[in-house]
Amino acid sequence: MLNTDQHNDNVAKNAIPMTVKNFKNNVRGCNGPGGGGGVDFDQEMLEKIFENIRDQEIVLPEEQKGRVEKFGNVWRKCRFFFTKISIFEQR
């Protein structure tokens, strides 16, 4: 959703791009069992995710045209980031 909002040319040109506050509101209360545990994700983590997606588009392999290595680097960075943090609140 954020990637499309920030990078897709088909999004209405007069639409206001999502802000970090909008992004945080969209995922508020989604952390927990089944994605609806009523617990918020770590706010610093959400800010980092927002900044990374805003600054560097996620391009899937089937969408790529000469950018395969770029996707590989982004994927490696994401995997590294998520191994360093707990995605879901530990109970």
C-alpha positions in Angstrom: 0.0 0.0 0.0 2.7 2.5 1.0 4.9 1.5 -2.0 2.1 2.0 -4.4 1.2 5.4 -2.8 4.7 6.6 -3.0 5.9 5.3 -6.4 3.0 4.3 -8.7 2.3 6.6 -11.6 -1.3 5.5 -11.7 -2.0 7.1 -8.3 -4.0 10.3 -8.9 -1.6 13.2 -9.4 -3.7 15.4 -7.1 -3.7 12.9 -4.3 -1.6 13.9 -1.3 1.1 11.3 -0.7 0.9 9.3 2.5 2.8 10.7 5.5 4.5 8.7 8.2 1.6 9.6 10.5 -0.9 8.2 7.9 1.2 5.1 7.6 1.3 4.6 11.4 -2.5 5.1 11.6 -3.1 2.5 8.9 -1.3 -0.2 10.9 -2.4 0.8 14.3 -3.5 -2.1 16.5 -2.5 -4.7 13.9 0.3 -6.3 15.9 -0.6 -9.5 17.6 -2.2 -12.9 17.0 -3.8 -13.1 13.6 -2.8 -9.5 12.8 -5.5 -8.0 15.0 -4.2 -8.3 18.5 -4.8 -4.6 19.2 -1.2 -3.9 19.9 0.8 -1.3 18.0 4.0 -2.0 16.2 7.2 -0.3 17.5 6.9 3.3 16.3 10.6 3.7 15.5 10.4 0.5 13.3 7.4 1.9 11.4 9.3 5.2 10.8 12.3 3.3 9.4 10.0 1.2 7.2 8.2 4.3 5.9 11.5 6.1 5.2 13.0 3.1 3.4 10.0 2.5 1.2 9.6 6.2 0.5 13.3 6.6 -0.5 13.6 3.3 -2.4 10.8 1.7 -4.3 10.2 -2.0 -3.8 10.3 -3.6 -7.3 9.3 -7.3 -7.6 11.4 -9.5 -9.9 8.6 -9.9 -12.4 8.3 -6.1 -12.6 12.0 -5.4 -13.1 13.6 -4.2 -16.3 17.3 -4.2 -15.6 17.0 -3.6 -11.9 17.5 -7.1 -10.6 20.5 -6.3 -8.5 18.7 -3.3 -6.9 15.9 -5.5 -5.7 18.3 -8.1 -4.3 20.0 -5.4 -2.3 16.7 -4.0 -1.0 15.6 -7.6 -0.1 18.8 -8.3 1.8 18.5 -5.0 3.7 14.9 -5.8 4.7 15.8 -9.3 5.8 18.7 -8.0 7.9 16.5 -5.3 9.4 13.8 -7.7 10.4 16.2 -10.2 11.9 17.5 -7.4 14.2 14.1 -6.5 15.6 11.1 -8.3 16.8 8.3 -7.9 14.3 5.6 -9.1 16.7 5.4 -8.1 20.3 6.5 -11.0 22.5 3.9 -12.2 25.0 
